[in-house]
Amino acid sequence: MNTCGDKKGLVLVAVLWLMVVLMAMVATLGRDSRLDTKVSLLRMEELRCKWACRAGIETAIGVLNEDTRESDSLIDYWSDNDEYFNDITLEKCSFTVTVVDEAGKLNINTATKEQLLALEYMTEEIADAIIDWRDKDDTPSSAGAEAGYYENLQFGYMTRNGPFRTIRELLLVKDVTEDLFFAEDTNFNGQLDYNERDGDASAPLDDQDGELDLGWIAHLTCYSYDNNTDASGNARVNINGADEDQLVRSLNIKRSQAKWIAEERPENGYQSIGDLINSNSPKQPKPSSGGSSDEAEPLDMQTFSQIADRIAISGEEKIPGKVNINTASEYVLAALLGGDDTADSIAQDIVAYRETLLYGMESIAELLQLESISIDDFKRIANYITTRSNVFTIRCVATADRGDTDGLTLQTEAVVDRTSSPCEVLYWYQGATLR
């Protein structure tokens, strides 16, 4: 028997198996090493993008803080600033910033049912459900829903019965879907991307009409408010509480006009500063005749325009829900006015008029210069409009640079109130996507 040969054969087989095992171990270690390297690269890219987004947010906050506060419009640096906001390069990273004025939207905490129904795809059921969500009682509107509906869902939850705290809270309201809320522009870049025009091949579902449909998130807010101050930062005069002396001293108007404001004040107070004028109001003030100042003199249109930004119907410090007529879209302005054909026409005129101005409208009374806006129209919306803004949404997209290709992309969204020092962050969201 060739025992020696058999032993050699067994040794050879063992060596071969050992080599196979070692090769498998090397391949496994190599694969794990490559995976670890890739994970490490992604983590480094994510870290770079995170701080690039932070840099973009802070850059936008700096621009907002430096912005003048007399009025806010879409030609301000926070809105139109390619130098500091577009494709800004950092070390192996770049970022792009977009700033959106929350006062350019309709506020769901103060909007009327008529204004909500002016939104595309809005139904009476959803409008009533929104109002039921934000009101303090548990009595449902005719087509709305209160606590009983939400608590009896498969995964029940409580209704707010108070103001919306974030705009995405709207997704909790009965019948509000992501398609209505986000529509096609799910990444908020204002461009029709490939996945937003391919039908149902990939999310989101779109109509392939070649036009970008914006969801309600582009037109609705819950953050907007106006400080009850004039362009100089001084507290406005409450025409429902001020006496003649205060009106004369604070507004620099004639005593006869102050007397008329006090005498014409209804028992329940003025409901709008527009109540100081009507279709019969004189265009110009009466020339001084040297006669008695005890005779009340109706306020004229010229004087009203001069004092409109300095008066209010209440003494509260902050007034929620104001829409900035300098930054609101034509769509939002039309909804604010009720959404009919007349509202569409007026909204077009407002946009056309403000585009002729260098700094935007500085007082809401400037709307009265448009022939399409009647005094009644002005009175109807005066309590809902402003020319200044305080809360802004800042979106920053940062992309890592891999040389020949783009790496990881990170998007950060922050809602900031610039009236605080430093800015108060009301909302913060950050998420990563791979290209």
Buried (B, 14 or more C-beta within 10 A) or exposed (E): EEEEEEEEEEEEEEEEEEEEEEEEEEEEEEEEEEEEEEEEBBEBBBBBBBBBBBBBBBBBBEBBEEBEBBBBBBBBBBBEBEEBBEEBEBEBBBBBBBBBBBBBBBBBBBBBBBBBBBBBEBBBBBBBBBBBBBBEEEEBBEBBBBBEBBEEEEEEEEBBBEBBEBBBBBBBBBEBEBBBBBBBBBBBBEEBBEBBBBEEEEEBBBEEEEEBBBBBBBBBBBBBBBBBBBBEEEBBBBBBEBEBEBBBEBBEBBBBBBBBBBEEBEEEEBEBBBBBBEEEBBEEBEEEEEEEBEEBBBBBBEBBBBBBBBBBBBEEEEBBBBBBBBBBBBBBBBBBBBBEEBBBEBBBBBBEBBEEBEBBBBBBBBBBEBEBBBBEBBBBBBBBBBBBBBBBBBBBBBBBBEEEEEBBBBBBBBBBBBEEEEBEBBBEEBEBEEE
